[in-house]
Amino acid sequence: MSKVLLRSGLIVSAMTLISRVLGLVRDVVIANLLGAGASADVFFFANRIPNFLRRLFAEGAFNQAFIPVMTEYKQTRSFKDTQDLIAAVSGTLGMIVTVVTLIGMVGSGIVTAIFGIGWFLEWYNDGPEAYKFELASVLLKVTFPYLWFICFTAMSGAILNTFGKFAVSSFTPVFLNLAMIGAALWISPRMAEPEMGLAIGVFLGGLIQFLFQFPFLRRLHMLVRPRWAWHHPGVVKIRTLMIPALFGVSVSQVNLLFDTMLASFLATGSISYLYYSDRLLEFPLGLFGIAIATVILPALSSRHVEQSKEGFAATMDWGVRMVLLMGFPAMLGLIVLSEPMLRVLFMRGEFGVTEVTAASKSLIAYGVGLQAFMLIKVLAPGYYARQDTKTPVRFGIIAMVANMVMNAILIFPLGYVGLALATALSGILNAGLLAWGLSKRGIYHPSRKTLWFAGKVALASLTMAALLVWLSPPLSTWAQWGMLSSAGHLLAYIGAGAVCYGVLLVLTGVRLSHFKSL
């Protein structure tokens, strides 16, 4: 089983790598086009709202509820029953998402007023930046349909993952990035408001992703006619699991949205600084954390259906080792090289030295929580695979309240950096609570092998970070280099850090058996 998980994880990571690299290219193009000014703030706001709802209705709570039930039907019911479940779920989910999408488009002004209250008050009082509220309301009408497309895309991906077809769903986000890059290069320059061209790119990207997975579903004979079936036993089970998971699985997204709302009161550029630093954080998180979580949930669901406690715990152990292997060095690397990374990736066009310095501060703050965010992606499925969505909700509520309290405390002395730090600290709290809950219930205790492994990873990562601090020149030197020279030095330092980390792991006794053997 571990070899299957490792192979699946590598497939998902490879496809995710392509998507994340193109995502960085997309962000570079957007930074060049919009910089970190008012236009960028408004676009990122209009893009974040449907993406937040996507996590609720699609990739987040829905997947965590749907995959365990889908796995149960696939292993214990007939093929026709499985098809019937998909028809019922797609029809019921489709109707709900259609209504939500229409409400969001028609009531975009209300949505903007709720989540961008600072802009709304500026507009209400006829302030000089009232146009932000008006523009955000218009952009939301264009970006909101993305929610409809991506919900069905996520459901299709969940079905394919249940059948072990991980590559398709992992590759699908590539089309969103390509659509937005194309829009930034060819649509936005022809428009008076370039951010509108990007919003059109979001719409087109959602449509292409929606259509891409159809042929693969047809091959599995899972492209069925949707039907409304609110009282279908499978739908009842999924919505029972999904309702509490709507909050529990999306705590980090709720925190980010709350940060956006508070940032609307801060100086222009604050939302953009948080966005660019969050995008760099999402690169390792998606490449390693989400990739491992994608393959581990179906595996854990199967172990639960088989009532294999040892197999369940061993699969959890494997997942924890994998995210520790990648998470800890990625966290320290982001913190140490935050400004050089932002400089090389984004400093061109409208994105200058001031924006790089400002965004690096929030990246460092976010980076503190990277390992915790990765662990959440692995620990939470330990509950969802057992069809327990209530316990993560309780922990999520605690973490969210803590985030709000820390936001209120840290926003005054640190501004937008305080918002990022509060999000990171609440993520650490959430991961700790999830681990404690699994241990208390006797579901999962890290094995001695994993604890020793964690110690070796920490030692190697800290040594790597010390090497990078020693090698990297002062920031004033980075500013004197051209972009090609800066990129070359950055790649050299990353390569040196990777070699140092790998050598130290080998010297401390880490072997392939840690990843191949459960």
C-alpha positions in Angstrom: 0.0 0.0 0.0 2.8 2.4 0.8 4.3 2.0 -2.7 0.9 2.8 -4.2 0.5 5.9 -2.0 4.1 7.0 -2.8 3.5 6.6 -6.5 0.1 8.4 -6.3 1.7 11.1 -4.3 4.5 11.6 -6.8 2.0 11.8 -9.7 -0.1 14.4 -7.8 3.0 16.3 -6.9 4.3 16.3 -10.5 1.0 17.5 -11.9 0.7 20.1 -9.1 4.2 21.3 -9.8 3.2 22.1 -13.3 0.2 24.0 -12.1 2.1 25.8 -9.3 4.9 26.9 -11.7 2.3 28.3 -14.1 0.6 29.8 -11.1 3.7 31.7 -10.3 4.1 32.8 -13.9 0.5 34.0 -13.7 1.3 36.0 -10.5 4.4 37.4 -12.1 2.3 38.6 -15.1 -0.3 40.1 -12.8 2.3 41.8 -10.7 3.8 43.3 -13.8 0.4 44.5 -15.0 -1.2 45.7 -11.7 1.6 46.0 -9.1 0.3 46.2 -5.6 -1.9 49.3 -5.9 -5.7 49.9 -5.8 -6.4 47.9 -9.0 -4.6 44.9 -7.7 -6.3 45.1 -4.3 -9.8 45.2 -6.0 -9.0 42.3 -8.3 -7.6 40.1 -5.6 -10.7 40.9 -3.5 -13.1 39.9 -6.3 -11.1 36.7 -7.0 -10.9 35.7 -3.3 -14.6 35.6 -2.6 -15.6 32.9 -5.1 -12.4 31.0 -4.3 -13.4 31.1 -0.6 -16.8 29.6 -1.5 -15.1 27.1 -3.7 -13.3 25.8 -0.7 -16.6 25.5 1.1 -18.7 23.9 -1.6 -16.1 22.1 -3.6 -12.5 21.2 -2.6 -13.0 21.6 1.1 -16.0 20.4 3.0 -17.7 18.7 0.0 -14.7 16.5 -0.8 -14.1 15.6 2.8 -17.8 14.4 3.0 -18.2 13.0 -0.5 -15.0 10.9 -0.9 -15.6 8.6 2.2 -19.3 8.0 1.1 -18.2 7.5 -2.5 -15.6 5.0 -1.4 -18.1 3.1 0.7 -20.5 2.9 -2.2 -17.7 1.8 -4.6 -16.5 -1.0 -2.3 -19.8 -2.2 -0.8 -22.6 -1.4 -3.4 -23.2 -2.2 -7.0 -21.9 -0.2 -9.9 -25.4 1.1 -10.6 -25.8 2.3 -7.0 -22.6 4.2 -7.4 -23.8 5.8 -10.6 -27.1 6.7 -8.9 -25.2 8.3 -6.0 -23.3 10.5 -8.5 -26.4 11.5 -10.3 -28.2 12.5 -7.1 -25.2 14.4 -5.6 -24.4 16.3 -8.8 -28.1 17.3 -9.3 -28.6 18.4 -5.7 -25.2 20.1 -5.4 -25.7 21.7 -8.8 -29.1 23.2 -7.8 -27.7 24.7 -4.6 -24.6 26.1 -6.2 -26.6 27.6 -9.1 -28.8 29.5 -6.6 -25.8 30.7 -4.6 -24.0 31.8 -7.8 -27.0 33.8 -9.0 -27.4 35.4 -5.6 -23.8 36.3 -5.6 -23.9 37.9 -9.0 -27.2 39.8 -8.4 -26.2 40.8 -4.9 -22.5 41.5 -5.6 -22.8 44.9 -4.0 -24.0 43.4 -0.7 -21.3 40.8 -0.8 -18.7 43.5 -1.3 -20.1 45.6 1.5 -19.9 42.6 3.9 -16.4 41.5 3.1 -14.9 44.9 2.1 -16.6 47.0 4.8 -13.8 49.5 4.8 -14.4 50.2 1.1 -18.1 50.3 1.6 -17.8 52.9 4.4 -15.5 55.0 2.1 -18.2 54.8 -0.7 -21.0 55.6 1.8 -19.2 58.7 3.0 -18.2 59.8 -0.6 -14.6 59.3 0.2 -11.7 59.6 -2.3 -11.4 55.8 -2.7 -15.1 55.1 -3.1 -14.4 53.7 -6.6 -12.9 50.6 -5.0 -16.3 49.5 -3.7 -18.0 50.2 -7.0 -15.3 48.4 -9.1 -15.2 45.4 -6.8 -19.0 45.0 -7.1 -18.7 44.9 -10.9 -15.8 42.5 -10.9 -17.6 40.1 -8.6 -20.4 39.7 -11.2 -17.8 38.4 -13.6 -15.8 36.2 -11.3 -18.7 34.7 -9.3 -19.7 32.1 -12.1 -16.2 30.6 -11.5 -17.8 29.1 -8.4 -20.4 27.2 -10.4 -17.8 25.7 -12.8 -15.3 24.8 -10.2 -17.8 23.0 -7.9 -18.5 20.5 -10.7 -14.8 20.3 -11.6 -14.0 19.4 -8.0 -16.7 16.8 -7.8 -15.4 15.2 -11.0 -11.9 15.3 -9.6 -13.1 13.6 -6.4 -14.7 10.8 -8.5 -11.6 10.3 -10.5 -9.4 10.2 -7.3 -11.7 7.6 -5.8 -10.9 5.4 -8.9 -7.2 6.1 -8.5 -7.0 8.6 -11.4 -5.1 11.3 -9.6 -3.3 12.9 -12.5 -6.3 14.3 -14.3 -7.7 16.3 -11.4 -4.2 17.5 -10.3 -3.5 18.7 -13.9 -6.8 20.5 -14.3 -5.8 23.8 -12.5 -3.2 24.3 -15.2 -6.0 25.6 -17.5 -7.1 28.3 -15.0 -3.5 29.6 -14.9 -3.2 29.5 -18.7 -6.5 31.4 -19.1 -5.5 34.1 -16.7 -2.0 34.5 -18.3 -3.7 34.7 -21.7 -6.2 37.3 -20.4 -3.4 39.4 -18.8 -1.4 39.4 -22.0 -4.1 39.8 -24.6 -7.4 41.0 -23.0 -6.3 43.3 -20.2 -4.1 45.6 -22.3 -7.1 46.3 -24.6 -9.3 47.4 -21.7 -9.6 50.7 -19.9 -9.6 48.7 -16.6 -7.1 45.9 -17.0 -8.4 44.1 -13.8 -11.6 43.5 -15.8 -9.6 41.5 -18.3 -8.2 39.3 -15.5 -11.8 38.7 -14.2 -12.7 37.5 -17.7 -9.7 35.2 -17.5 -11.0 33.7 -14.3 -14.4 33.0 -15.9 -12.8 31.4 -19.0 -10.5 29.3 -16.8 -13.4 27.9 -14.8 -15.3 27.0 -18.0 -12.3 25.2 -19.5 -11.6 23.2 -16.3 -15.3 22.2 -16.2 -15.2 20.8 -19.7 -11.7 19.1 -19.5 -12.7 16.2 -17.2 -15.8 15.1 -19.2 -14.0 12.5 -21.4 -12.3 10.9 -18.4 -15.6 10.5 -16.6 -17.1 9.0 -19.7 -14.4 6.4 -19.8 -15.3 5.3 -16.3 -19.1 5.4 -17.2 -19.5 8.0 -14.5 -20.8 10.8 -16.7 -24.5 10.5 -15.6 -27.5 12.7 -15.9 -27.9 14.9 -12.7 -31.1 14.8 -10.8 -32.5 16.5 -7.7 -32.5 14.0 -4.9 -32.4 15.8 -1.5 -33.6 12.7 0.4 -31.4 10.1 -1.4 -29.6 8.1 1.4 -26.2 9.0 0.1 -27.0 12.7 -0.3 -28.5 12.7 3.3 -25.2 11.1 4.6 -23.0 13.5 2.6 -24.9 16.7 3.6 -25.0 15.5 7.3 -21.2 15.2 7.1 -20.7 18.3 5.0 -22.7 20.8 7.1 -20.3 20.8 10.1 -17.3 20.4 7.7 -18.3 23.6 6.0 -16.6 25.4 8.9 -14.1 22.9 10.1 -12.2 22.3 6.9 -12.1 25.9 5.8 -10.8 27.6 8.9 -7.7 28.8 7.2 -9.8 30.3 4.3 -12.2 31.9 6.8 -9.1 33.4 8.5 -7.7 34.7 5.1 -11.1 36.2 4.3 -11.3 37.9 7.7 -7.8 39.2 7.0 -9.1 40.7 3.7 -11.9 42.4 5.5 -9.6 44.0 8.1 -7.1 44.9 5.4 -9.7 46.9 3.6 -9.3 49.4 6.5 -5.5 49.6 6.1 -3.4 51.5 3.6 -3.7 50.8 -0.2 -1.6 47.8 -1.1 -2.2 45.8 2.1 -4.5 43.2 0.4 -2.0 42.8 -2.4 1.0 42.3 0.0 -1.0 39.6 1.7 -2.0 38.0 -1.6 1.5 37.8 -3.1 3.0 36.4 0.1 0.1 33.9 0.4 0.8 32.8 -3.2 4.4 31.9 -2.4 3.2 30.1 0.7 0.7 28.1 -1.4 3.4 26.8 -3.7 5.0 24.3 -1.2 1.6 23.8 0.5 0.0 22.7 -2.7 3.0 20.8 -4.0 3.5 18.7 -0.9 0.7 19.2 1.7 -2.4 19.1 -0.5 -0.8 16.5 -2.8 -0.3 14.1 0.1 -3.8 14.9 1.5 -5.3 14.2 -2.0 -4.0 10.6 -2.0 -4.3 9.9 1.7 -8.1 10.5 2.1 -9.2 7.7 -0.2 -6.7 5.4 1.3 -7.8 6.2 4.9 -11.4 5.8 3.8 -10.7 2.3 2.5 -8.8 1.3 5.7 -11.8 2.5 7.7 -14.3 0.5 5.6 -12.1 -2.5 6.0 -11.9 -1.8 9.8 -8.2 -2.0 9.7 -7.0 0.0 12.7 -3.3 -0.8 12.1 -3.5 0.0 8.4 -5.3 3.3 9.2 -2.7 4.4 11.8 0.2 3.3 9.5 -1.2 5.3 6.6 -1.5 8.4 8.9 2.1 7.8 10.0 3.3 7.8 6.4 1.4 11.0 5.6 2.9 12.8 8.6 6.5 11.7 7.6 6.0 12.9 4.1 4.8 16.4 5.1 7.5 16.7 7.7 10.1 15.8 5.1 9.1 18.7 2.8 7.4 21.1 5.2 10.1 22.0 7.6 12.8 22.9 5.1 10.3 24.8 2.9 9.1 26.8 6.0 12.7 27.9 6.9 13.6 28.4 3.3 10.7 30.8 2.8 11.5 32.7 5.9 15.3 33.1 5.2 14.9 33.9 1.4 11.6 35.7 1.5 12.8 39.0 0.0 15.1 37.5 -2.6 12.3 35.2 -3.8 9.8 38.1 -4.1 12.4 40.3 -5.8 13.2 37.6 -8.5 9.6 36.6 -9.1 7.7 39.9 -8.9 9.9 43.0 -9.1 9.1 44.4 -12.5 6.6 46.7 -14.1 4.4 48.2 -11.4 5.9 46.0 -8.6 9.0 47.8 -7.2 11.4 47.6 -4.3 9.0 49.1 -1.9 6.4 46.4 -2.7 9.0 43.6 -2.4 10.1 44.8 1.0 6.5 45.1 2.2 5.3 41.7 0.9 8.4 40.0 2.3 7.3 40.9 5.9 3.9 39.2 5.5 5.6 36.2 3.8 7.8 35.7 6.8 4.8 35.9 9.1 2.8 33.5 7.0 5.9 31.2 6.8 5.9 30.6 10.5 2.7 28.5 10.1 3.6 26.6 6.9 4.5 23.3 8.6 1.3 23.5 10.6 -0.8 24.2 7.5 0.7 21.0 5.9 0.0 18.9 9.0 -3.6 20.0 9.0 -4.0 18.7 5.5 -2.9 15.2 6.7 -4.4 15.2 10.2 -7.9 16.4 9.3 -8.5 13.4 6.9 -7.9 11.2 9.9 -11.3 12.4 11.1 -13.1 12.8 7.8 -12.2 9.3 6.6 -14.0 8.0 9.7 -17.0 10.2 8.8 -16.4 12.4 11.8 -16.8 16.0 10.7 -17.9 17.4 14.1 -14.6 17.1 16.0 -12.6 19.2 13.5 -15.4 21.8 13.7 -14.9 22.3 17.4 -11.2 22.6 16.9 -11.8 25.0 14.0 -14.0 27.2 16.1 -11.3 27.5 18.8 -8.7 28.3 16.2 -10.8 30.9 14.4 -11.7 32.7 17.7 -8.0 32.7 18.6 -7.3 34.1 15.1 -9.8 36.9 15.6 -8.4 37.8 19.0 -4.8 37.8 17.8 -5.9 39.9 14.8 -7.3 42.5 17.2 -4.1 42.5 19.2 -1.6 42.4 16.4 -3.2 44.6 13.7 -2.4 47.9 15.6 1.3 47.5 16.1 2.0 45.4 13.0 -0.7 46.2 10.5 -1.1 43.7 7.7 1.9 41.7 9.0 0.0 41.2 12.2 -2.9 39.7 10.2 -0.5 37.2 8.5 1.1 36.3 11.8 -2.3 35.7 13.5 -3.3 33.4 10.7 0.0 31.4 11.1 -0.4 31.1 14.9 -4.0 30.0 14.6 -2.9 27.3 12.1 -0.4 26.0 14.6 -3.1 25.9 17.3 -5.4 24.0 14.9 -2.8 21.4 14.0 -2.0 20.9 17.6 -5.6 20.3 18.5 -6.2 17.9 15.6 -3.1 15.8 16.7 -4.2 15.9 20.3 -7.7 14.7 19.4 -6.5 11.8 17.3 -4.1 10.7 20.1 -6.8 11.1 22.9 -9.2 8.8 20.9 -6.5 6.2 20.3 -6.8 6.7 16.6 -3.3 7.8 15.8 -0.1 8.2 17.9 3.1 9.1 16.0 5.3 6.0 15.9 8.8 6.0 17.4 10.1 5.8 13.9 8.2 9.0 12.9 9.3 10.9 16.1 13.0 10.0 15.4 12.4 11.0 11.7 11.0 14.4 12.8 14.0 15.1 14.9 16.4 14.3 12.0 14.3 16.5 9.7 14.4 19.4 12.2 18.2 19.1 12.7 18.9 19.0 8.9 16.5 21.9 8.2 18.0 24.2 10.9 21.5 23.5 9.6 20.3 24.2 6.0 18.7 27.5 7.2 22.0 28.5 9.0 23.9 27.8 5.8 21.5 30.0 3.8 21.8 32.9 6.3 25.6 32.6 6.1 25.7 32.4 2.2 23.1 35.0 1.4 24.5 38.6 1.1 22.9 41.7 2.6 19.7 42.9 1.0 21.5 46.0 -0.2 23.7 43.7 -2.4 20.6 42.0 -3.8 19.2 45.4 -4.8 22.4 46.1 -6.8 22.2 43.0 -8.9 20.2 42.7 -12.1 17.3 40.3 -12.4 19.2 37.6 -14.2 22.0 37.8 -11.7 19.6 37.8 -8.8 17.7 34.7 -10.2 21.0 32.9 -10.7 22.2 33.6 -7.1 18.8 32.6 -5.7 18.8 29.3 -7.6 22.3 28.6 -6.4 21.4 29.2 -2.8 18.3 27.0 -3.1 20.4 24.3 -4.7 23.1 24.6 -1.9 20.4 24.4 0.7 18.8 21.3 -0.9 22.1 19.5 -1.1 22.9 20.4 2.5 19.5 19.1 3.6 19.8 15.9 1.6 23.3 15.1 2.8 22.4 15.7 6.4 19.4 13.4 6.2 21.5 10.6 4.8 24.2 11.2 7.5 21.5 11.0 10.2 20.3 7.7 8.9 17.2 8.6 6.8 16.7 5.9 4.1 14.1 5.2 1.4 12.5 2.7 3.8 11.1 5.6 5.7 8.9 6.4 2.7 8.3 2.9 1.1 7.4 1.0 4.2 4.5 1.6 6.4 
